[in-house]
């Protein structure tokens, strides 16, 4: 069994995620290659693709969203993601146990919630594009004894829905409208299997353990799936002796392959897709990435590892990025980060009269 040092594991993951070299790849192909993009908010997926692709412009993703070759839907871990239409068809049924389990978060608000009665009505409600505020009001009129928020949450988790894109720089309306996925995505087809889901996960985020795949998807009990695939995978020993799995022909670059500085958006998959995240961030820094309201902060990479967080702001004609490193930066690294942040501002705020990059003292 081959041993992987932390740096080898880091470089392998960066290679899958397009963070060693920017390539020219169509937006929909990139969304598939990177295992989907978390999309709790409009802007992060665009920044995530800019950080990974050569020559990416917002219109590339706009086109895919309006053609519904890429859709925004509740997927892995019960959170909103951008995935391709084909991956939605294959993955959404497999993830339903995760979404069903998510209903436990309702607690006492679930009292009086009869899913067998509510979900057919919810499907009717979302035959036309609705905001969730509109949908909750319509559902509450039908089920006055149920908690209004619980009705909306049940529809979000148990009815396959996709966002209806609108014109605008980030492709989303201020208040998103959703409709039945089957209106824009094939409702039937070959479907998917847990075997195929695991293989796609390894392609995007491997090498990885069973627990890593479970953390990414939200699914439990994937051990037997990995065991069934064992004959077609390579097994590796990661830091701490953990058993890792990978595709035989997947890239695993040398530890000394250069990793350029990169700015990653809020909720980026690189920092969320593993149970053991030391491949990209030191354990002591991991708690600083999540806010009290569970927002996952934007980060920047130095030599392939998370070295700090960043925030963007826009006040009038001034667009700015503030970098907050965990430790002092060398002069060369600081210059590279400032240049990368300035390039990001030219992408996100091309109409700003002034672009500013500030670096805090650690």
C-alpha positions in Angstrom: 0.0 0.0 0.0 1.4 3.4 -1.1 1.9 6.0 1.6 0.7 9.6 0.9 2.3 12.5 2.8 0.1 15.5 3.5 1.8 17.4 0.6 1.2 14.5 -1.8 -2.5 14.3 -0.8 -2.8 18.1 -1.1 -1.4 18.2 -4.6 -3.6 15.3 -5.7 -6.7 17.1 -4.5 -5.6 20.5 -6.0 -5.1 18.7 -9.4 -8.7 17.4 -9.4 -10.0 20.8 -8.4 -8.2 22.9 -11.1 -6.1 24.7 -8.6 -2.6 23.9 -9.9 -3.2 25.1 -13.5 -6.0 27.1 -15.0 -7.4 25.4 -18.0 -10.0 26.5 -20.7 -13.0 24.3 -20.0 -16.7 25.0 -20.7 -18.6 26.1 -17.7 -21.0 23.0 -17.6 -18.1 20.6 -18.0 -16.2 22.4 -15.2 -19.2 22.1 -12.9 -19.3 18.4 -13.5 -15.5 17.9 -13.2 -15.4 19.7 -9.9 -18.2 17.7 -8.3 -20.7 20.5 -8.3 -20.4 24.0 -6.8 -22.0 24.9 -3.5 -24.4 27.8 -4.3 -26.0 29.0 -1.1 -25.5 32.5 -2.5 -25.3 33.8 -6.1 -21.7 35.0 -6.3 -19.5 32.2 -4.9 -19.9 29.7 -7.9 -18.8 32.4 -10.3 -15.7 33.2 -8.2 -15.0 29.5 -7.8 -14.9 29.0 -11.6 -12.8 32.2 -12.1 -10.3 30.8 -9.6 -10.1 27.5 -11.5 -10.6 28.3 -15.2 -8.6 30.2 -17.8 -10.6 33.0 -19.4 -13.8 32.4 -17.5 -16.4 35.1 -17.9 -19.8 35.3 -16.1 -21.7 34.8 -19.5 -20.3 31.3 -19.7 -22.2 30.2 -16.6 -25.2 32.4 -17.4 -25.7 30.6 -20.7 -25.5 27.2 -19.0 -28.0 28.3 -16.3 -30.5 29.7 -18.8 -30.2 26.5 -20.9 -30.7 24.4 -17.8 -27.6 22.4 -18.6 -26.5 23.6 -15.2 -29.1 23.9 -12.4 -29.3 25.2 -8.9 -31.0 22.7 -6.6 -30.9 21.3 -3.1 -28.4 18.5 -3.3 -25.3 17.3 -1.2 -25.6 17.8 2.5 -29.1 19.3 2.0 -27.5 22.5 0.6 -28.0 24.4 -2.6 -25.5 23.4 -5.3 -24.9 24.0 -9.0 -24.8 20.7 -10.7 -25.2 19.7 -14.3 -28.7 18.5 -15.4 -27.4 15.0 -16.0 -25.9 14.9 -12.5 -29.1 16.2 -11.0 -31.0 13.3 -12.7 -28.5 10.8 -11.5 -27.7 12.1 -8.0 -30.9 13.6 -6.7 -32.7 10.3 -6.0 -29.6 8.9 -4.3 -29.4 11.9 -2.0 -33.0 11.8 -0.9 -32.2 9.9 2.4 -30.0 12.9 3.3 -32.8 15.3 2.6 -35.3 13.3 4.5 -33.0 13.2 7.5 -32.7 16.9 7.2 -36.3 17.3 8.3 -35.3 16.4 11.8 -34.0 19.9 12.0 -37.6 21.1 12.2 -37.9 19.8 15.8 -41.3 20.7 17.3 -42.2 22.7 14.2 -42.8 19.4 12.4 -45.9 18.8 14.6 -49.0 18.5 12.4 -46.9 18.0 9.3 -48.4 15.2 7.2 -45.9 14.7 4.3 -48.2 12.3 2.5 -50.7 15.1 2.2 -48.4 18.1 1.9 -46.0 16.9 -0.8 -48.5 16.4 -3.7 -49.9 19.9 -3.0 -46.3 21.3 -2.9 -45.7 19.8 -6.3 -48.8 21.5 -7.6 -47.7 24.8 -6.1 -44.3 24.6 -7.8 -45.6 23.8 -11.2 -45.2 27.5 -11.7 -42.1 29.3 -10.6 -42.5 30.6 -7.0 -40.5 32.2 -4.3 -40.5 30.2 -1.1 -42.4 33.1 0.6 -45.1 32.7 -2.0 -45.1 28.9 -1.7 -45.3 28.9 2.1 -48.3 31.2 2.0 -50.1 28.9 -0.5 -49.3 25.8 1.5 -50.3 27.4 4.8 -53.7 28.2 3.3 -54.1 24.5 2.5 -52.7 23.2 5.8 -53.4 25.9 8.5 -52.6 23.5 11.4 -49.0 23.0 10.2 -46.1 25.4 10.8 -45.6 27.6 7.8 -41.8 27.4 7.8 -42.0 23.6 8.1 -44.2 23.4 5.0 -41.7 25.3 3.0 -38.8 23.4 4.3 -40.5 20.1 3.6 -41.1 21.2 0.0 -37.4 22.3 -0.4 -36.1 19.0 0.9 -38.6 16.5 -0.5 -39.7 17.9 -3.9 -37.0 18.1 -6.6 -36.9 21.8 -7.5 -34.6 24.0 -9.6 -34.1 27.7 -9.6 -35.4 29.7 -12.5 -32.5 32.0 -13.6 -33.0 35.6 -14.5 -30.9 38.2 -16.2 -28.2 39.9 -14.1 -24.5 39.7 -13.5 -24.7 36.6 -11.3 -27.7 35.1 -13.0 -30.0 35.0 -9.9 -32.9 37.2 -9.0 -32.7 39.0 -5.7 -35.4 36.6 -4.4 -35.0 33.3 -6.2 -37.9 31.5 -7.7 -38.0 27.7 -8.0 -40.1 25.3 -10.0 -40.3 21.5 -10.5 -37.1 20.1 -11.8 -39.0 18.0 -14.2 -40.0 21.1 -16.1 -36.5 21.7 -17.2 -34.5 18.5 -16.4 -35.4 15.0 -17.6 -37.6 13.4 -15.1 -36.6 9.9 -16.2 -33.6 8.2 -17.6 -31.0 5.6 -16.6 -30.6 7.3 -13.2 -27.5 6.8 -11.1 -26.0 4.3 -8.6 -24.0 4.8 -5.4 -21.1 3.1 -7.2 -21.1 5.8 -9.8 -21.6 8.6 -7.2 -18.5 7.4 -5.3 -16.4 7.2 -8.5 -17.4 10.8 -9.4 -16.5 11.9 -5.9 -13.1 10.4 -6.1 -12.6 11.9 -9.6 -13.3 15.4 -8.1 -11.9 15.1 -4.6 -9.8 12.0 -4.3 -7.8 10.3 -2.9 -10.4 9.9 -0.1 -11.7 7.7 2.7 -15.2 6.4 3.2 -15.7 9.0 5.8 -14.6 11.7 3.4 -17.2 10.7 0.8 -19.9 10.6 3.5 -19.0 14.1 4.7 -19.2 15.4 1.1 -22.5 13.8 0.2 -24.2 13.6 3.6 -24.9 9.9 3.1 -24.0 7.3 5.7 -23.2 3.7 5.2 -20.9 4.0 2.2 -18.4 1.4 3.5 -20.0 -1.5 1.6 -20.0 0.6 -1.6 -16.3 1.2 -1.4 -15.7 -2.5 -0.6 -17.6 -3.5 -3.7 -15.5 -1.1 -5.8 -12.2 -2.1 -4.1 -11.1 -4.3 -7.0 -11.3 -1.4 -9.5 -9.7 1.2 -7.2 -6.2 1.7 -5.8 -5.8 1.8 -2.0 -3.4 4.2 -0.4 -2.3 5.0 3.2 -2.9 8.6 4.1 -1.5 10.6 7.1 -2.3 8.8 10.3 -2.6 5.5 8.6 -6.1 6.2 7.2 -7.1 4.0 4.3 -7.7 6.1 1.2 -9.2 5.0 -2.2 -8.6 6.5 -5.6 -9.1 5.9 -9.3 -6.1 4.1 -10.8 -5.4 6.7 -13.5 -6.3 9.8 -11.5 -3.6 12.5 -11.2 -1.3 12.3 -8.2 1.4 14.9 -8.7 4.7 15.1 -7.0 4.9 16.9 -3.7 7.1 19.6 -5.1 4.8 20.6 -7.9 4.2 24.4 -7.5 0.8 25.5 -6.3 0.0 29.1 -7.1 -1.8 31.4 -4.8 -5.6 31.2 -5.2 -8.6 33.0 -3.8 -11.5 30.7 -3.1 -15.1 31.9 -2.5 -17.4 31.4 0.5 -18.6 27.8 0.9 -16.0 26.4 -1.5 -16.0 22.7 -2.0 -12.2 22.4 -1.4 -12.7 23.1 2.3 -16.0 21.2 2.7 -15.7 18.0 0.8 -13.7 15.9 3.3 -14.1 14.6 6.8 -10.3 15.1 7.4 -9.5 18.5 5.9 -5.9 18.6 6.9 -5.0 18.0 3.3 -5.9 21.7 2.7 -6.1 23.4 6.1 -4.3 22.9 9.4 -6.5 21.6 12.2 -5.9 24.7 14.4 -7.2 27.0 11.6 -10.3 25.0 10.7 -12.6 26.6 13.4 -11.9 30.1 12.1 -13.5 29.3 8.8 -17.1 29.0 10.1 -19.1 31.9 11.5 -21.7 31.7 14.3 -24.4 31.5 11.7 -22.6 28.7 9.9 -21.3 30.8 7.0 -18.1 29.3 5.6 -15.7 32.1 4.9 -13.8 32.8 1.7 -10.2 31.6 1.9 -6.9 32.0 0.1 -4.3 29.4 -0.6 -0.5 29.7 -0.3 1.5 26.7 -1.4 -1.7 24.8 -1.7 -2.9 25.2 1.8 -5.5 27.6 3.4 -3.4 30.5 4.7 -6.1 33.0 5.6 -9.5 34.4 4.8 -10.7 37.3 2.7 -13.7 39.6 2.4 -14.9 41.7 -0.5 -16.8 45.0 -0.2 -18.3 47.6 -2.5 -19.0 51.2 -1.5 -20.0 53.4 -4.3 -17.4 53.3 -6.9 -14.8 51.6 -4.7 -14.4 47.8 -4.7 -12.1 46.2 -2.2 -10.7 43.0 -0.9 -9.3 42.6 2.6 -6.9 39.7 3.2 -6.6 38.3 6.7 -3.6 35.9 6.8 -3.2 33.4 9.7 0.6 34.1 9.8 3.0 36.7 8.4 3.4 36.6 4.7 6.8 36.8 2.9 7.2 39.8 0.6 6.9 37.7 -2.6 3.8 35.8 -1.4 2.2 39.1 -0.3 2.8 40.5 -3.8 1.3 37.5 -5.5 -1.8 37.6 -3.3 -2.3 41.3 -3.9 -2.0 40.8 -7.6 -4.5 37.9 -7.5 -7.0 39.8 -5.4 -6.7 42.8 -7.8 -7.4 40.5 -10.8 -10.4 39.1 -8.9 -11.8 42.6 -8.4 -11.4 43.3 -12.1 -13.6 40.2 -12.6 -16.2 40.8 -10.0 -16.4 44.7 -10.2 -15.3 45.8 -13.7 -17.4 48.9 -13.4 -15.7 50.1 -10.2 -13.7 53.3 -10.4 -11.2 52.1 -7.9 -10.0 48.7 -6.9 -8.3 48.3 -3.5 -6.5 45.4 -1.8 -5.7 45.6 1.9 -3.7 43.0 3.9 -4.3 42.8 7.6 -1.5 42.0 10.1 -1.9 38.4 11.5 
